């Protein structure tokens, strides 16, 4: 017995020593600017929040974020026997917060390894291993055996690892990642091997939360819920894994903890729930209903999840002058917000903390914006849930890739535009990931517009892709190519014009499509001590003082106020923050300086929401 106790104590001591050594090896890299939240990151528990707020099964899960071992090897090399050091998951290996700060590249592999313990509460259940996002090609091994592969840098994925667990508490997880960045045909967003101008640092590997979840053999994997305010209904279905004959779903809609509607239906069927006196969701009143879905077998609950939804509608309709307008809940609301890259000087794709992530949204609300265009990136699920909660409209871009075709930004002109001649593999990557992104984000009411292409970046088969997107999700508007090569397809015609505001001609285009200004502005102001780099900082128009830049911004909003009565439905200013060499943000890249007084910005923006501007 004494030997056993001694052995157990020795094992605990060794494990503690290994963890302490890892922690000593990790430190924030401070060779560039960082945000105020970087110092608040706990290497023992980074980003500890429950990662899937739209489908909550919160009583039996384990966050695996923290210090893992990492190695960078040649692409042809098998799993390494030795590792290079520690990396803080889920921050990309190139980031300061990873503690590594190394590039990987297309000729190398990035390996992760950690040893975990399966909690006692997960015994006799199926164990799922979830990844919020890994860029790009991933293979996962449990105890040395491959459990699955995934391609895609922006969509969540999971593996059922139950059959691969060994007896005993300790389980080894190894992750292999290959990412060619912009040297491959896959969606890569704005990351490039050689960052400059509007192109940023590579992002490789795990960049969203990794976690375990225990589920019953038959469980609810996902739900799909779509509101219809005209019919006063919520349509809902569920993907139930290992369903058996006779299984049912009990669906309950709650308001303030009280059940206000409920229905029971077959586990494979779609339910249509009627609501009475429903409350509509909007930026000024972001009301959310709670939702509980229980899987029932022989009158006994097998599984249950919590979720939420909102009753809201996004649509198009003509105004008194016959111009198509963007409507929210059957009323015109001018949508105005920034282009939002979602990048961080310390975490790159990954915000340092949840507090940091929501800071951007809160600041934009305070500045008087009701919309964000999420540019060429997908955020963690917690981001979309927060926008749902506070009432921030979102336009969601598909991350671009496989660039190289010609761009014509003048609407109605045939000159420079070309379609990208994608290989079957490249087209397959695009379609697979766009489908996965739309599926993963379908339930978030804050998202009101899908954008398949930005400008002409990898733009191909525009009409086909746009109509496919519209058919897949008829509950939202589709902006086929924001500022791109233009086709008469989709709901929206989107002009990019720098730096001053402009719009497509209402007489020529307004009868068929909603007219928006998808990008403008880009006014630049470097703030000493808060720039990513000393030289080559730029904006579309540069200023030396905040006062001069704000006066120019006021000229822009005056012009927008003149364009709204003519037919303009929305505008997107570039941008939320500085990003690397771009110094055209409302805030510096480290979020430590607001370039305009927030109250003055809000006051100036307020005039754009005057309902009298449109009849």
N, C-alpha and C positions, 0 to 999 in steps of 0.2 A: 504493500500500500504506500509506504514511504517513497519507494522508487517511482511509483505511478504518479504520486502527487508532485514529486520532484521533476519528473518528465513533463507533466502538464505545465508546471510553473516555468520550466525552461522554455517550452514552446511559446508560452505567452510572452516571456521576456524577449525571445528572439523576434517574434512578430512585432512587438512594441519597438524593439531596436531598429528593425527594418523600416517601420513607418517613420520613426524619428530621423533616420538617416535620409530617407526620401525627402522629408520636409526640409532638412538642412540643405539638401541639394537644390531645392526649388527656391527661386526668388524672382520677383518681378524685374523684368529687364527695363532699365530706365535710360536707354540711350536716346529716346525721343519723348515728346510730351505724353502725358497720361491724364486720365480724368480723376476727379476727386474720389471716385468710387473704387479705383484700382487698389488703394491701400486697405479697403474694407473687405476685400476678397479673402475668405477663409480657405486656405488650401486643404483643410480637412473636410470642408463641406461647401464647395462653390455652387452657386445657383441651386439651393436646396428645395426650391418650390415644387409643388406637384406639377408635373409638366404637361398634363392633358386636361385642361379645365372643361372642355366640351364633353368629355366622357369620364366621369370620376368614379373610381372604385378605390377609395382612399384608405381602406383599412388593412390592406395587405400588399404593400409595395416597398421597394428599397431603392434609394437613389445611389447610383454607382459613380457619380462625379467625384473627382478627387485626384490624388497622385497615382498615376500608372507608370510602368516602365515603358520606354520607347527605344526604338532603333531605326536608323535609316540605312538601308542596304541597297545593293545593286538590284535591278529589276529581276534578274534571273536567279537571285539567291533564295534558298528556302528559308524557313523560319530560323531566326538567329538563336544561337545558344547563349549569347551574351547581349546585354542591352546597353545603350549609350548613357542612360541616366533616367531621370524622372520628368514627366510631363504632366501638367495640370489639365485634366479633362473637365469641361469640354471646350477648351480654347485651342484654336488651330495652332499647329506647330510653328508657324511663322510669327505668331503674335507674341507680344511682350508678356502677356498673362500666362502663356503656356510655360514660361520659364525656360524655353528652348531658343526661340527666335531663329530657326534655321529654315532655309528653303529646301524643298525636296526635288521637284522636277520630274519630267516624264521618264527619265532613265533610272529612277530610283523608286523604292517602296518604303512606305512608312508602316512600322509595326508598333502595336500597343500590346501590353500584357498586364494583367492584374489577377490577383487571387481573391476570391470572395467567399463569404459564408452564406449559405442558404438559411434564412431565419426558420425557426421551428414552426412558425405559423404557416409556412409555405409547404410543409410536408403533406403528402397525400393530395396535392393539387397540381395542376399543370403550371409550369413556370415559363413565363414569356420574358424574353430579353428585348427591350425596346431601345431604338436609337432615334433621337429627334431628327438628326441630319448628319451625314458624313459625306464629305466631298473627296472623291467621286465614286470610284469602284471599290466595293468593300467585300471582303470575305471574313466570316466570323468562325472561330474555332472554340469549342468548349472541351476542355480536357484533351486537347490534341486532335479532335475530330472536327471536320468542317460541318457546320450546321446550316450554312446557306450563304448566298451571294446577293449583292444588291448593287445596281447602277443608278445613280442619281444623287445630286448634291443638295437637293432642297426639299425632299419629301421624307416623312417619317417611315420607318420600317421596323419589323419585328420578326423574331424567330421563336418558335416553341422549342425550348432546350431541354424539356423534361427527360427525354430518352437519352440524353448525353451526359446527364449528371451521374457522378459516381457516389458510392457510399462514403459516408463521412462528411464532415462540415465543409472542407475546403474544395473549391472548384476553380480551375484555371480558365480564364477567358483571354483569348488572343484575337486581335483584329489586324487584318492586312488591308492596306489602302494604297491604291494607285490613282494618281491624279495628274493628267497632262496639262492642266490649267488651260491656257488659250492655244496650246499646240495640239489640241484634239478637237473633234467635232461636237462634243457634248455641250450642253448648256453650262456656261461658266460665269455668266454675269460680267462684272466689271474688273475681275481679277486678271492680271496678265503677268507673264514671266518678267517683263521689263516695264515696271510701272512708270508712267509719265502722263502729264496732262489729265484727261478724264479717266485714266485707267490706273488701277490700284494694285496693291500688294497681293501676291497669291494667297489663297486660303486652302489648306490641305488637311484632310482628316476629320476627326470628330469635332463638330462645332456646336452641337446642341446636346442636351442632357441624355445620358445613358441610364437606364433604370430597369429593375426587375419588377414583375407583377405576377402574383399568384391568382389563378382563375380556376373555376370548376371545369370539368371535362367539356360540358356544354356551356358556352358563355357568349355574351354580347360583345362582338368585336368592334362594331361601329353602328352609328345611326345616321340616317339622312332625313333632315327635317326642312320643309319648305312652307313658308306662310303664304296665304292668299287673303289680303285684307278685303278684297271685293266680295269674296265668298264667305269671309269670316271663318276660315278654316286653317288648320295646320295639317299638312300631309307628312306622315312619318313612317319610315320603315327601318328595319334593323338587319345587319349581317350577323346571323347567329351561327357560330361554329359548332359542328357536331350535333346539329338539331335532330330531334327525334319526332316521330309521328305523334301528334297530339299536343306538342309544346305550344304554349300561348305566350303572348306579350300583354302585360297589363301596363297601360300607359296613363300616367297621371299628370295633369297640368296644375301647377300650384302658383298661387299669388299670395305673397306674404305668409307662406307656410300653410295656407288653406287650399285644399283641392277644389278647383273651380270647373274642371272638366276631366273626364276619364273615359277610357274605352279599352276593351279587351279584343284581341284579334289573334289569328294564327301567327306563329313565329316567322313564317315565310311571307306573310301578307303585308299589304300596305294599309295603314289606318288613316282615315280622314276624320279629324276631330273638329267639331264645330264649337266656336267660342262666342260668347255673348258679351256685348259692351266691352270689347277688347280695347286695351290701351296700345296706342301705336308708338313705335320707336322712332326717334329722330334725334339729331344733335342737341336740341334744346330739351328733349325729354327721353333719355335713353332707357326706356322701361324694358326690363327683361322678365320673362316668365320662367319659373323653375320647372324642370321636367324630371320625372322619375319613370324609368322603364324597368319592369321586373319580368324576368323569364319564369314562367310558371309551368310545372309539370305535375299532373295529378293533384292540382290545387295546392301545391307546395312551391315556395320560391326556390329556384335553382341558382339564379344570378340576379343582380340588380345594379343599375348604374344611375348616376345623377347627371343631369345636363341642364341646358337652358335654351331658350329661343326668344325671338322678338317678332312681333307683328309689324312688318314694314314692307313697302313696295317701292321699287325703282323702275321707272318706265319713261317712255317718250310720248309727247303729245304736242299738237300744234297750238300756238298762241293765237291771239286775235288777228295777227298779221299773216298767219299761215306758216310761221317758222317753227320748226321742231324744237321742243324744249325738253330739258332733263327734269323729270318730275320725281319728287319724293312723296310718297303717300298721296298721289294724285294732285299735288300742288307743286308749283315751281319754287325751287330753292336754289339760288346761285351757289355753286360749289367752288370754294376757293381754298387753296392750301399749297404747301410746298412740295417740290420734288424731294423725296426722302431716300437717301442711299442706304441708311441703316448701318453705317460703318463706325468703328470705334478705334481710336489711336492705340489703345492697349489690348483690345480683344478682337480687332478686325471685324469679322462677321458677328462675333458674340459680344453682347453687352456685358460689362464687368459684373453687374448685379441686376436683380429685378428692379431695384430702386432706380438705377441708372436708366434702364430701358423705359420705364414709365415717365421719367423726367422729361424726355423729349416730347412725348405726347402731351403731358401737362403744360409744358411751356408753349407748345403750339396752340393749345386751347386758350391760354392766357393771352397770346398774341392776337387772337381773334380769328383763327382759322377753323373751318368746319370739316376740312377734308385733307387727306394726305395721299399723295401718289407714291406708293411703295415701288421704288425704282429698281428693276433688274435684280431683285432679291426677294426671298421669302423669309419671314420672321418666325421665331418660335411661337407655338400655340398660345403661350401666355400673353404675347403682344396683342394678338387679335382679340383675345378675351378682354383685355383691358380697354381696347378701343370700343368694343361692344358696351362695356360698362359705363364709359364716360361719354359716349356719343360722338365718336370721330369717324366720319365716312372715309372709306379706303378705296383707292383704285389699285388693283393688283397687277403688276407686270409679270410676264413670263421671263425668267432670266434668259438672256440671249446667249448665243453661241454660234460657232461656225460662220464667222463674219467674212466679208470680202466682196459683197456685191455692190452695185452702184446705187447711189441715193439721189433722188430728186425731191427736194423739199418744197418746191413751188407747186401748189395745187393746180391741176388742170394742164400742166406742161409735160410734154413727152420729150425727154432729153437724156438725163443721166441714169434713169432707173433701170435696174436689172433684177431679176429674181436670182436668188442663190440656187445654184445647181447642186443640191445636196445628194450625197450618196444614200442608198437605202438605209445604211446603218445610222447616218446622221439624222435622217428624217425619223427613223425609229426612236432614237434617243429623245428627240423633241416631243413626239406624240406621246410616248410613254410617260415622260416626266410632267408634261402639261396636264395630262389626264390625272396623274397622281396628285399634283398640286391642287387642281380643282376639286378632286374628291376630298382631300384632306381639309380644305378650307371652306367647303360648301356651306356648312352650318353657321358660319359667323355672319351675323346680320350687318356688321359694319362694312363688309365688302360689297360694293355696289357696281363696280365696273371691272371686267376682265380685259387685259391688254395683251394679246398674243405676241405682238412685235413692237419694238421701239425703233423708230426711224427705220433704216433699212438693214439693221444688224441681223444678218442671217435670214432675212425675210424671204419666204418662199410660199408658193401656192396660196396666196393671200386669201382669195375668195373661198377656197375649199377649207382652209384652216379656220377662217372666221365663221363660216356657216356651220362647221362642225362644233365649234365652241358655243355658238348660239343654240344649237340643237341640244348639246349636252346640258346646258344650264339656261333654260329660257326664263329663269327668274331674275336674271341680271342683264345689264347692258354690256355690249361688247364693243370695244374701241380697237378696231382691227390692227392699225399700225399707227401708234402715236408719233406724229411728225414724220411718218415714213413715206414709202412709195404708195400713192393713193389709188384706191379702187372704190367703186360704188358698192360697198358691202359693209355690213355691220351697222350699228346704230349711230355711230359718232364719226365726225370728220374733225381731225385733230391737227392743228397747225403748231409748229415750233418756230418761234421768232425771237431772236436776241438782238439787243437787250430789251427793246421797247415792245409794248403790247400791240398785237394785230389780231385779225380774225379772218376766216374764210368769208367770202362774199355771201350775204344772206340771199340776195336775188338769184345767184347761180346755184347755191348748194343747200340753202336752208329748208327747202320744202321736203327733202328726203332724209336728211341726217341732222343730228344735233351738232351744233358748232361749238368747238371748244379751243382754247389756247393751251395746249398741252405742256409747253415750256416757254418761259420768257424770263427776263431779269438777269440773274447771274452777276449782280453788282458785287465788285470785289473790294475787300478791305483787309489787308494784313494787319494783325495785331501782334506787336513785338512780344516775344516770349511765349506765344501761343500758336506758332506755326509748326507744321510737320517738318518742314525743311527751310533752310535759310534763303535759298535762291529758287528761281523758276516758279514762284507762286503767281497765280493768275486768276482773273475773273474776266467776264465778257466785257466789262467796263470797270476800270479801276479808280479808286478814290483814296485820298489821303486822310480824310476826316469822316467821322460818323455823321456829322451834321450835313455835309455835302451829299453823302450817299443817301441819307434819309430824304432830303429834298428831291432827289432824283426818283426815289421810290414813290413819293407822294405824287409826282408827275405821272407815274405809271398807273397808280390806282385811280387818279382822276380820269385817265383815258379809258380804263376798264369800265368805270361807271358810265361813260358815254357809249361804250360798245354793248353793254348789257341790253338796253332797250332795242338795239338793232338786231339782236339775235344771239349774243354770246351767252352760253349756259354755264361755263366753268372756266377757270384759269388756274395754272400751276406755276408758281414762282420757284426758280432755282436759287437757293435750296435751304434745307433745314440747318445744316452745319457745314463748315469747311470740311473737306475730306482730302487728306494728304496735300497735293499741290494746289487744289482748288480752294480759294479763299473767298468764296461767294456765298457763305452761309449767313443766316440770321445769328447763329452762334459760332464761336470758334470750335475747332475740332475737339478740343478737350472740354467743351461745354462750360468753361469758366468765365467767359465774357459774352454778354449780349451786345451785339453791335448797334442795335437800336434800343431805346427805352421801350420796354414791353408795353406799358400803358399807352404810350403814344402810337405804337404800332397797332394796338387793338382799336384805338379810337379812329385811326385812319382807315382800317379795314372795314369798320362797321357800316360805312355808307354803301358798301357793295351788296348788303343784304336787304336793302330797302325794297319791300314788295311792290311799291309804286313804280319801280323801274320797268316792270313787265305787265302787260295787260293780256 
